[in-house]
Amino acid sequence: MNAPSTDLPIGVFDSGIGGLTVLRALRAAMPRESFVYLGDTARLPYGTKSADTVRRYALRAASHLVERGIKALVVACNTATAAALPQLVEAFAPLPVHGVISPGADAASAASIGGVVAVLATEGTVRERAYHGALLHRGVHRVFARPAPLLVTLAEEGRAQGALVQHVVRDYLEGISGDQAFDTLLLGCTHFPVFRSVCAEVLGAEVAIVDSASTTASAVAAVTPRCLGDRAHTHFLATDGGDRFRRVGSFFLGETIPEVEIVDL
């Protein structure tokens, strides 16, 4: 594969709409760049699937974006990053491929004063123990992780507030580290930043809450050759449910999504 043109868009994919939190940060960090975003909504959620299945799905999604022409690929899904990043890097070299786990670990290790971090993530991310290794490598002393699959469902329904959300978040957070206190909560799924305010209410001001969106955007911006044009645009793709993607995705993105193209992987 030849080096891609700097005027090509940056490809971003996720299992659904959660990766729009990463896209939002990318667009803020790189306002002149164009993007193509793919939400694999027909196969959502990735977090409950086996690692082999997630790798297969991730390779299909990435292949579709590469075939359209992109200059870099951002895997805006913690589960896909944990299960498939090495395979994606190898399959599409020399195309730059970026995951969200290393940037998320950077953010958590920088925020943690006492070196004790709790992680809320999908079943797949917790099973792969990707954050454990990344955080311990960065000097964190203790890592506690808990899968929170119901939060993915609630996020995909556009529900980020209310009594039910409060109850689910509290249930997941209580007992996540047993009797041991943690000073930082890492939202280890790109769907979860919408629950930041609820997590803050449950945990209190003494616990820092971080996610990977802004850190990933900074990492990508630092190494991506800049577009020379000035007509940035974003094209949205989904594998199912375009109307729902527009409606709920606009909440994640912070602006109206005008059109979604349905694609078959």
N, C-alpha and C positions, 0 to 999 in steps of 0.2 A: 504494500500500500504506500503510495506517495504521500508526502507531507501535504496536508490540506491547505486550501487558500484561507488567508486571514479574513476574507469577506464572507465566508460561509457562516451559518449560524452555529450556536452551541447547542448540542442535543442534551436533553434532560429527561430521565424517565423514572417513574415510580409505579408501585402497584395500583395507585389510585390518585387521589387528589392531595394527599399529605405532602407530596414533594413540591407542591405549589408554594409551601413556606420557604423552601430552598430557592425556587425560581424567583420569588419575590425579593429575596436577599441578593441573588445574582443580578437581577435587573437594577437594583439600587446601587450595587457596587460597580456595574459595568453598563451604564446607561446608553452607550452607543452601540452595544452589541445586540444582535438578533438571536432569537432562541426558537427552538422547536421542542415542545413538551409533549411527552407521551404518557398517559395514564392507562395502565393495563387493567381497566375496571372490570373487564369480563372475567379476570382470573383472581381478583381480589378476594380474600386477603392473602398475601404471600406468607405472613407470619406463622400461619398454622400448617404450611406445607413442608414437605421434607426438603432437605438441602439440595438433593438431586433435582427435584421438581423446580425449585426456585432458580437453580442454575439454568435449567432449560428455558424457563420463562424469560429470565434476564437476557440470555443470549438472543432469543427471538426479538425481544423489544429493542435491544441494542442494535441488532442487525438491521432492523427496519429503519432506525434513525441514521445509521451509517450509510445505507443505500440511498437515502434522501440527500446526503451530502452534509456533513457537519465537520467542524474543525476541532471539536473536543466533546467528550461525553461525560456527563455528570450523573452518577448513579444516586439519585435523590431518595434512596430507600435503604434504611439500615439493614433490613433482612437480606436484600439482594447484595449489598456491600459485604456483609458477613459471609454469605454463602458463595458468591460468584466473582468478587473483584479480581482475584488472580487470573481466573479464566477469561474474563473480559479484557484485561490488560494484554494477555497473550494473544487472544483471538484477533484484536484490532490494532495491534502495534503497526506503525508508530503513533497511531492516534492517541492523544493524551486521554486517559480515563481516570476520573476522580470519584472516590467514594466519600461517604459522610462520617464514617466511624473515626478515622484519625483526627479530623477537625473537631468532632464532638469531644473526643478524649482530650484534645488540646484545651478546649474551652473549660472542661470540668477540672482538669489538673491545675489550670491557672486560677480558677475560682476557689478551689479548696484550700482552706487554711490548715486544717488538721489532717488532711490526707485521707479522709474517709468519704467515699462517694457512693450514693445509691443510684441505681439505674432502673428506670421504667422503660420497657421495650416490648417487642413482640416475642412470641414463643421461640421463633427461629433465631432471633438475635441473641436471646439469652442462652439457648441451647448451644450455639456456636461459641459462646464465651468470648466473643470478639472484643467487647469492651473491657473485660477482665484483663486480657493481655495488654491492650493498648494503654489502659490506665496505670497498671502496675509498672509498665515500661517507662511511664512518665513520672514516676516517683510517688504515686498514690499508694498508701499503705494497705487499705482495706477497700474492697468493692463488694457491694451487695446489689443483686439484680433480681427483678421480679417481672415476669411477663404480665402484660395488661391488655389482653386481646379485646375486651369489651370497649376499651377506649378507641380502638381503631373503628369499630362499628359505630360508636356514637359520633366520632369525627366525620365519618363518611355520610352520616345522616344530617350533618350540619348542626349538631347539638353540642354546645360547648359550655352551657350554663344551665342552671336549674337544679331542683332537688335531686333528681336521678343522677345527674352528672356528679354533684357533690358527694352523694352516697358512694358511687362507684370509685371515684378518686380516693376518698377517705379509706375505703375498704382496701384498695391496693397499697396505699401508703402506710397504713397501720401495720406494724409488725414486719415491714420490709427488711429491717436489720435486727430483728429481735430486740434485745435490751440495749443494743449499742447505738449510740447517737451518730448521725452523719451530718456533715456540714454543707454538703452539696448534693443536689438532685440533678441528674442528667436525664433529660427527656430523650431517650434513645430510640425514638421513632419520629419520622418527620410529620406524622399526624398530630403529635402530642403538644406542640407549642400552643395550640388553641386552648389547652387546659392549664396554661401557666398561671393565670390568675386564681383559678380554683385550687391548684396545688399550693400557691402562696398562702391562701386563706387557711388551708389545712395545716401547713408546716410552720407558718409564722416567719417573721422577718429574719430570724437567725440562720435560716437555711438558704443558701444561694441556689438559684434554679437556672440551668443553662440548657441550650440545645445546639445542634450542629449547623443551623442555617447560615448565620452570619459568618461563622468561622470557615465554613465550606466556601462561601462566596469570596471571602478574602483570599483563601488559598488558590482558588481557580483564577481569580483576577491577577494574582501575582505572577502567574506563569503562562497565561494565555496571550498570544499575539493579538493586539488590538485591531479591530475593524477600522478600515480607512474611510468608510462611508459614514453618512450621518442620517440614514433613514432606518433606524432600528424598528424591528417588528417582532411579534411573537405569534407563532402558529401552534394551535392546540390540537392534539390528537387524543383519542380515547378508543378503547376496543369495545365499549358498550355504553349505552346510556348518556348520549350527548346532552340532552336537556338537563338531566340531573347533574352532570358534570359542570355545566355552565352555572346552574343555580347554586350548588354547594361550593363549587370551586371559587366562585367570586368572593365568598367569605374568607377563604384561605388566602387568596391573592390580594385582597384589599381593593379590588376594582372589578368592574363588569367584564365578563368573558364574552365577547361578541359571537363567536362561532367556534364549533368543535367539529373536526373531521373524524368520522368513524373509520377505523382501519381494522383489517383482519390479519392477525399474526399467525 
